[in-house]
């Protein structure tokens, strides 16, 4: 029941956040 654009956005945002934390640390 989750829109495709929303699911993709959350997926990309999640990966970007993890990569960002790893790069910062």
C-alpha distance matrix in Angstrom:
0.0 3.8 6.5 9.2 11.9 10.6 10.1 13.5 15.0 14.4 15.7 18.7 19.4 19.4 21.9 23.9 24.3 25.6 27.8 29.1 30.1 31.8 33.7 34.8 36.1
3.8 0.0 3.8 6.4 8.6 6.8 6.5 10.0 11.2 10.7 12.3 15.1 15.7 16.1 18.5 20.3 20.9 22.3 24.4 25.6 26.7 28.5 30.2 31.3 32.8
6.5 3.8 0.0 3.8 5.6 5.2 6.2 8.7 9.9 10.7 12.3 14.3 15.3 16.5 18.6 19.9 21.0 22.8 24.4 25.5 27.1 28.9 30.1 31.4 33.2
9.2 6.4 3.8 0.0 3.8 5.4 5.1 6.1 8.5 9.9 10.5 12.1 14.0 15.3 16.6 18.1 19.8 21.3 22.5 23.9 25.8 27.2 28.3 29.9 31.8
11.9 8.6 5.6 3.8 0.0 3.8 5.5 5.2 6.0 8.6 9.8 10.5 11.9 14.0 15.5 16.1 17.9 20.0 21.0 21.9 24.1 25.7 26.4 27.9 30.1
10.6 6.8 5.2 5.4 3.8 0.0 3.8 5.5 5.0 6.2 8.5 9.9 10.3 12.1 14.3 15.1 16.2 18.3 19.9 20.6 22.3 24.3 25.3 26.4 28.4
10.1 6.5 6.2 5.1 5.5 3.8 0.0 3.8 5.4 5.2 6.1 8.6 9.8 10.5 12.4 14.1 15.3 16.7 18.4 19.7 21.3 22.8 24.2 25.7 27.3
13.5 10.0 8.7 6.1 5.2 5.5 3.8 0.0 3.8 5.5 5.0 6.0 8.4 9.8 10.7 12.0 14.0 15.5 16.4 17.9 20.0 21.2 22.2 23.9 25.8
15.0 11.2 9.9 8.5 6.0 5.0 5.4 3.8 0.0 3.8 5.4 5.2 5.9 8.4 10.1 10.4 11.9 14.2 15.3 16.0 18.1 19.9 20.6 21.9 24.1
14.4 10.7 10.7 9.9 8.6 6.2 5.2 5.5 3.8 0.0 3.8 5.5 5.0 5.9 8.6 9.7 10.3 12.2 14.1 15.0 16.4 18.3 19.7 20.8 22.5
15.7 12.3 12.3 10.5 9.8 8.5 6.1 5.0 5.4 3.8 0.0 3.8 5.5 5.2 6.4 8.6 10.0 10.9 12.4 14.2 15.7 16.9 18.4 20.1 21.5
18.7 15.1 14.3 12.1 10.5 9.9 8.6 6.0 5.2 5.5 3.8 0.0 3.8 5.4 5.3 6.0 8.5 10.0 10.5 11.9 14.2 15.4 16.2 18.0 20.0
19.4 15.7 15.3 14.0 11.9 10.3 9.8 8.4 5.9 5.0 5.5 3.8 0.0 3.8 5.5 5.0 6.0 8.7 9.9 10.2 12.2 14.2 15.0 16.1 18.2
19.4 16.1 16.5 15.3 14.0 12.1 10.5 9.8 8.4 5.9 5.2 5.4 3.8 0.0 3.8 5.5 5.2 6.4 8.7 9.8 10.8 12.5 14.3 15.5 16.8
21.9 18.5 18.6 16.6 15.5 14.3 12.4 10.7 10.1 8.6 6.4 5.3 5.5 3.8 0.0 3.8 5.4 5.2 6.1 8.4 10.0 10.6 12.1 14.1 15.5
23.9 20.3 19.9 18.1 16.1 15.1 14.1 12.0 10.4 9.7 8.6 6.0 5.0 5.5 3.8 0.0 3.8 5.5 5.2 5.9 8.6 9.9 10.3 12.0 14.2
24.3 20.9 21.0 19.8 17.9 16.2 15.3 14.0 11.9 10.3 10.0 8.5 6.0 5.2 5.4 3.8 0.0 3.8 5.5 5.0 6.2 8.6 9.8 10.5 12.3
25.6 22.3 22.8 21.3 20.0 18.3 16.7 15.5 14.2 12.2 10.9 10.0 8.7 6.4 5.2 5.5 3.8 0.0 3.8 5.4 5.2 6.2 8.6 10.0 10.7
27.8 24.4 24.4 22.5 21.0 19.9 18.4 16.4 15.3 14.1 12.4 10.5 9.9 8.7 6.1 5.2 5.5 3.8 0.0 3.8 5.5 5.1 6.0 8.5 9.9
29.1 25.6 25.5 23.9 21.9 20.6 19.7 17.9 16.0 15.0 14.2 11.9 10.2 9.8 8.4 5.9 5.0 5.4 3.8 0.0 3.8 5.4 5.1 6.1 8.5
30.1 26.7 27.1 25.8 24.1 22.3 21.3 20.0 18.1 16.4 15.7 14.2 12.2 10.8 10.0 8.6 6.2 5.2 5.5 3.8 0.0 3.8 5.5 5.1 6.1
31.8 28.5 28.9 27.2 25.7 24.3 22.8 21.2 19.9 18.3 16.9 15.4 14.2 12.5 10.6 9.9 8.6 6.2 5.1 5.4 3.8 0.0 3.8 5.5 5.2
33.7 30.2 30.1 28.3 26.4 25.3 24.2 22.2 20.6 19.7 18.4 16.2 15.0 14.3 12.1 10.3 9.8 8.6 6.0 5.1 5.5 3.8 0.0 3.8 5.5
34.8 31.3 31.4 29.9 27.9 26.4 25.7 23.9 21.9 20.8 20.1 18.0 16.1 15.5 14.1 12.0 10.5 10.0 8.5 6.1 5.1 5.5 3.8 0.0 3.8
36.1 32.8 33.2 31.8 30.1 28.4 27.3 25.8 24.1 22.5 21.5 20.0 18.2 16.8 15.5 14.2 12.3 10.7 9.9 8.5 6.1 5.2 5.5 3.8 0.0
